[in-house]
Amino acid sequence: MFIILCEDNTLDRENAAQLIEEAANEMIPDHCFQVFEDAESCLKAIRKRPPDIAFIDIFLKKKNGLELAEAVRELNQEAAIVFLTMSNEFASESYRVRAVDYLLKPAGQKQVVEALMRCAKHRNEAVEPLTVHQNREILRIDQRRIEKLESQSNYILIYMNSGEVIRARSTLKKIQAQLNADMLKLRRGVVVNMRSIQTIKNGTCRMKSGEEIILSRHHAKEIREKYYDYQYHLVQKDSL
């Protein structure tokens, strides 16, 4: 488990680092903890190794904490993000990156422990892998890392959020039962992960990657309703 802290105030950084390290030693024995004093050095490191848990000061200099959190979320859709701040001014905006917790500084040991417990719960929510065949191999793919699936004759193309594309011999109909509830069919032969959607508007789905996909004309209303329902429950879940 890779945990990071990005805090540009020296005293706050030292205090938070000590509390996080102490709590993690008790709760997550196999963790690796790294501390950063600015967003630039943090970004450089996490591009090589995305964090599982990220504690981020929301008022960082140059690049604010929300921007850094968005970068973390792009690199790891399942990262547990905790904001540290002197003000709750940005509390509502934290929903945008699905923050697990929001701690007012200076946070105490109890608050940090509770935040780590939320993070652990978030990380442990299991998602069944998608099992497909490629040549003579059986692949088990983490569905949380899938951005999109497309039919291609007797094959499916599985687009991962890492940029990798997996071509497997199967059809969307055959694997339909394996897909988790976050997967949404936009039109014939195209299924996307709702975690990877930026917006759905005017009959078009815009992905976070920038790709735009036209919705099925006959099912556009149903698709929008499913996505809005997903967003609502996501916010409700994160606010618990």
Residue pairs with C-beta under 8 A, 6 or more apart in sequence:
1 28
1 30
1 31
1 32
1 52
1 53
1 123
2 31
2 32
2 34
2 49
2 50
2 51
2 52
2 53
3 20
3 24
3 28
3 31
3 32
3 33
3 34
3 51
3 52
3 53
3 54
3 55
4 33
4 34
4 35
4 36
4 42
4 45
4 46
4 51
4 53
4 54
4 55
5 13
5 16
5 17
5 20
5 33
5 34
5 35
5 36
5 54
5 55
5 56
6 35
6 36
6 37
6 38
6 39
6 42
6 54
6 55
6 56
6 57
6 60
6 65
6 68
7 13
7 16
7 17
7 35
7 36
7 37
7 55
7 56
7 57
7 60
7 84
8 37
8 38
8 57
8 60
8 61
9 57
10 37
12 57
12 84
12 105
12 106
13 35
13 37
15 106
16 55
16 84
16 105
16 107
16 112
17 33
17 35
19 107
19 108
19 109
19 112
20 33
20 55
20 112
20 116
21 33
22 109
23 109
23 112
23 113
23 116
24 31
24 33
24 116
25 31
27 113
27 116
27 117
27 120
28 116
28 120
34 45
36 42
36 45
38 60
38 61
38 62
39 60
39 61
39 62
39 63
39 65
39 67
39 68
40 62
40 63
42 68
43 63
43 68
43 71
46 54
46 71
46 72
46 75
47 75
50 72
50 75
50 76
50 79
51 72
51 76
51 79
52 76
52 78
52 79
52 80
52 123
53 79
53 80
53 81
53 82
53 116
53 119
53 123
54 69
54 72
54 79
54 80
54 81
54 82
55 82
55 84
55 115
56 65
56 68
56 69
56 72
56 81
56 82
56 83
56 84
57 65
57 83
57 84
57 85
58 64
58 65
58 66
58 83
58 84
58 85
58 90
58 94
59 65
59 85
59 86
59 87
60 68
65 83
65 85
65 90
66 90
66 93
66 94
66 96
66 97
69 81
69 83
69 94
69 97
69 99
70 96
70 97
72 79
72 81
72 97
73 79
73 81
73 97
73 98
74 161
74 208
77 144
77 145
77 161
77 195
77 196
78 122
78 123
78 144
80 100
80 118
80 119
80 120
80 122
80 123
81 94
81 97
81 98
81 99
81 100
82 99
82 100
82 101
82 102
82 103
82 115
82 118
82 119
83 90
83 94
83 99
83 101
83 102
83 103
84 103
84 105
84 107
85 102
85 103
85 104
85 105
86 104
86 105
87 104
88 102
88 104
91 102
94 102
95 235
95 238
95 239
98 234
98 238
99 238
100 115
100 118
100 119
100 122
100 238
101 114
101 115
101 118
101 119
103 111
103 112
103 115
107 115
127 142
127 143
127 144
127 180
128 143
128 178
128 180
129 140
129 141
129 142
129 143
130 140
130 141
130 143
130 146
130 158
130 175
130 178
130 179
131 138
131 139
131 140
131 141
131 178
132 138
132 139
132 141
132 156
132 158
132 166
132 168
132 169
132 170
132 175
133 139
133 168
133 169
133 170
134 166
134 167
134 168
134 169
139 166
139 168
141 158
141 160
141 166
143 179
143 180
143 182
143 183
143 193
144 182
144 193
144 195
145 160
145 161
145 162
146 158
146 159
146 160
146 161
146 183
146 193
147 159
147 160
147 161
147 192
147 193
147 196
147 207
147 209
148 158
148 159
148 190
148 191
148 192
148 193
148 196
148 207
148 211
149 156
149 157
149 158
149 159
149 172
149 175
149 183
149 190
149 191
149 192
150 156
150 157
150 159
150 189
150 190
150 191
151 171
151 172
151 188
151 189
151 190
152 167
154 169
154 170
154 171
155 167
155 168
155 169
155 170
156 167
156 168
156 170
156 171
156 172
156 175
157 165
157 166
157 167
158 165
158 166
158 167
158 168
159 165
160 166
161 196
172 185
172 189
172 191
179 191
182 193
182 194
182 195
182 230
183 191
183 192
183 193
183 194
184 191
184 192
184 193
184 194
184 197
184 223
184 226
184 227
184 230
185 191
185 216
185 219
185 223
186 192
186 205
186 213
186 214
186 215
186 216
186 223
187 213
187 214
187 215
187 216
187 219
188 216
190 213
192 205
192 207
192 213
194 227
194 230
196 207
196 208
196 209
197 205
197 206
197 207
197 208
197 227
198 206
198 207
198 208
199 205
199 206
200 206
200 215
200 223
200 224
200 227
203 214
203 215
203 217
203 220
204 212
204 213
204 214
204 215
205 212
205 213
205 214
205 215
205 223
206 212
207 213
215 223
215 224
216 223
